[in-house]
């Protein structure tokens, strides 16, 4: 059947990004759960805290693209398992969380294996291509945030 608005998936970047993400996550998720008892959404939060320091649930949701409910459940799980702690703050409306000592230990272990895997995944790219890819992905992410922000208003 000839379709008028056919999307060519081999060049449709949302499809490509999702497929790549799914392939990367597939092997990583089972290892993360098996070795440390956390899933990918918990790992994303630990990774964000490892990179940025203390963050609020709202900031996690905005930066990671996870919905507020998923962030809330993941924060609760991480808190109950002693991997994060709530920072002292005067503002009760936004509770920043950060890695606990145990969370930092788990982060360090996982980060080393995640970096090694990432190095393998893009080993066929030159340093210049890697920099360009990261730059383009960051540019896309900023645009996605702007577009979504406009849609929500």
N, C-alpha and C positions, 0 to 999 in steps of 0.2 A: 504494500500500500504506500502510495506517495503522500507524505504529510507536508502540509504547507509550512508549519512552524517547527520542523524537525530540529532537535538539538543534537549536535554531533558531540557525543560524550568524550571522545578523545581530545577535544580541544575546549571543552566546557569546564572552566577552572573550578567552579563549586563541586562538580562531580569528581574531578581529579583530586582536589584537596581532601574531600571526604574519603575517597578510596584509599589514598595514601595514609591518612590518619587511621583508618580502620585496620589496615595492614600493620602499621606500626604498633597500634594498641593491642592487637590480637595476641601476640607473643609476650608482650610486656605485662599485660594485665594479670595473666595467670601466674607469672613469676613473682610479681609484686604481692599478690594475695598469698601465695604459698610461702614466701619467705618472710613476710612482715605483717600479714593479716590485713592489708589495706588494699582498696580498689583504686582504679584510675582517678576517680574524682577526688579521693583523699590525697593521692599522690600529687595531683595538680595543685591542691591547696598547700601541701608541704613545700612543693617546688616554688610556689609564689612567695611563701614566707621566707624560704631560704634565699631567694633573690632580693626581695623587697624589705624584709623585716616585718614588723607588726602591721597587720591589715585588718580592716573591718569586713564583715560579710558582704556588705554592699560593694566595696572595692573589689573583692574577690569575684563577685558576680559580673561586674562591669569588665574587669580585666580578662577573665577566663571565658566569658560567654556562657557560663553555667547559670541555670535559673536559680532564683533565690531559695526555693525549697530544697533543691539538691545541695546547695551551699550550706544551708542550715543543718540538714541531716548529716552532712560530712563533718561539719564543725563539731556537732554533738558527739559523733563517733570518735573523732580525734581527741576531743576533750576527755571523754569517758575512758579512753585508753592511754591517757597521760602523754599524748604526743604534742599537744598544744596547751597553752595556758592563756587565760584572759589577762590583758594588761590593765594596770590600774589607770583609771581615767575618771575625770570629773563629769563626763557626759554619759548619762545612762542610755541615751538613744543610739549611740554607736559604740559597740564594744570591740575594740581591737584585740586581735589574738596574735600570738607569736609562737614560735617553736619552743617547746620545753627542752630540757636537757636530753631526755629520751627521744623527743622528736628530732632534735638536731643530730643525734647519733644515727637514727633511722634515715634521715635525709642524706647524711654523708655517705652511708652505705649504698643507698639507691642512686644517688647522683653519680657516683663513680661508674656504676654499671650502665646507667642511662646515657652518660657521655660517651662511653665506649661503644655502645650500640649506635648512637647518632653518628659517630665517626665512621662506622662501617656502612651505614645507610647512605652517606653521601661521599663515600671514598672515591667515586668516579667523577667527582666535580673538582675543578681547580679551586684554589683559594679565592681567586677573583670571582668565579661563578658562585661560590658559597656566599661571599659578601653581597653579591648582586641579588641572589635569591633571598637572603635575609632582609635586605633593604626593600625589595619588592613586597615581601610578605608583611613587613611592618607598615608599609604604605597602604596595602590592602586592608590591614587591620584598622588603621586609623580611619579609612574611608567607610568601612563597615560600621564602626562606632558612630560616625557622623550621620550616616544614612539611617541607622536604627534610632538615633536620637531624634532626628527629624520626624520619623514615622510615629514616635511615641508622643510627640507634642500635639 
